[in-house]
Structures are given as C-alpha cells and as structure tokens.
Amino acid sequence: MMDGKIKQDSNIPIGKNIRNVRIAKGIGQTELVRRMQLLGVDMTRETLVKIERGIQHIYATQLRAIRDLLETSYDELLKEE
C-alpha cells in the first residue's frame, strides 16, 4: 500500500506542532521514534528532526502514529500558526 506524503506549508507548520506537543508531553525524539518503530512505522531520529524543522514531508502513516503516541488530535497537529 502506498502512503501519501503530507506537505507542510507556511500556514500550517506540522513539524513545529509535533515538536511542541512532544515537548509538552515530555517525550524525547529518540523515545518517540523508538515507539513508532515498535508499531512498525518506519522512522529514524534524523527523519523526525527534519520533519520537525519543516524540511521533510511526513507520510500519513507517520502522522497517524505520532498522533496516537502523543495522545493528541489531528486538529492539534494541523493547527495554523
């Protein structure tokens, strides 16, 4: 199954939103990536860093896993700046 990439734009900083929620929950990048890998979602720490900086697209499956692991909503992750 092919996953669609989600492109960030200047109005909706997905990566920044992910970072803010992750930090608020007290979860480090390495820990979040480890949990994603346990779910079978392909992600490296380097990839997460690039996503949070807004320089790499995120796959829909990655976004869903992050939403679930951070116990947040798509609304929170996709909120406008």
VENZIMO-V843508 format. One record per residue. RES is the residue in one letter. SS is DSSP state (A for helix, B for strand, O for the rest). Layout:
# VENZIMO-V843508
RES_SS, RES_SS
This chain:
# VENZIMO-V843508
M_O, M_O, D_O, G_O, K_B, I_B, K_O, Q_O, D_O, S_O, N_O, I_O, P_O, I_A, G_A, K_A, N_A, I_A, R_A, N_A, V_A, R_A, I_A, A_A, K_O, G_O, I_O, G_O, Q_A, T_A, E_A, L_A, V_A, R_A, R_A, M_A, Q_A, L_A, L_O, G_O, V_O, D_O, M_O, T_O, R_A, E_A, T_A, L_A, V_A, K_A, I_A, E_A, R_A, G_O, I_O, Q_O, H_O, I_B, Y_B, A_A, T_A, Q_A, L_A, R_A, A_A, I_A, R_A, D_A, L_A, L_O, E_O, T_O, S_O, Y_A, D_A, E_A, L_A, L_O, K_O, E_O, E_O
